[in-house]
Amino acid sequence: MMKVKLINKSHHPTPHYATPQAAGLDLRANLEESVELKPGDFTLIKTGLFMELPDGFEAQVRPRSGLAFKHGITVLNSPGTIDADYRGEIGVLLINHGKQSFVIEDGERIAQLVIARYEQVEWDEVEALAESNRGAGGFGSTGKN
């Protein structure tokens, strides 16, 4: 298991995996007071967490399925990327796509954090690309299902 340096300035437990095969760690709101999110509104919710990722890794901030399904609350820039060289506080940009106001309480689980390896690329500019069965088809070109 990889070790990641973390500073927890929140008044909540350090994020942990809920099950042995879970990919995401729950992020909790670190609030002085509740925040009301009206339909169509978005806001940045701080977590009180600061981390130092190893080179070649990113943290992805993703929605929690229960909040999305039950209330229409999701991460606006989903997935939000936290780069390995970022040292600021982790924030979650939430939006209310639901039909009713939603109140975010201190300590509420608001998003998931997934740590993922990535590769940087170097472009090799060419005049043509190799042919493929799909070609340039996109946005539904492979059928309805």
Sequence and secondary structure as in RCSB ss.txt:
>XXXX:A:sequence
MMKVKLINKSHHPTPHYATPQAAGLDLRANLEESVELKPGDFTLIKTGLFMELPDGFEAQVRPRSGLAFKHGITV
LNSPGTIDADYRGEIGVLLINHGKQSFVIEDGERIAQLVIARYEQVEWDEVEALAESNRGAGGFGSTGKN
>XXXX:A:secstr
    EEEE SSS     SSTT   EEEE   SS EEE TT EEEEE SEEEE  TTEEEEEE  HHHHHHH EEE
TTSSEEE TT  S  EEEEEE SSS EEE TT EEEEEEEEE         S     SSTT  SSTT   
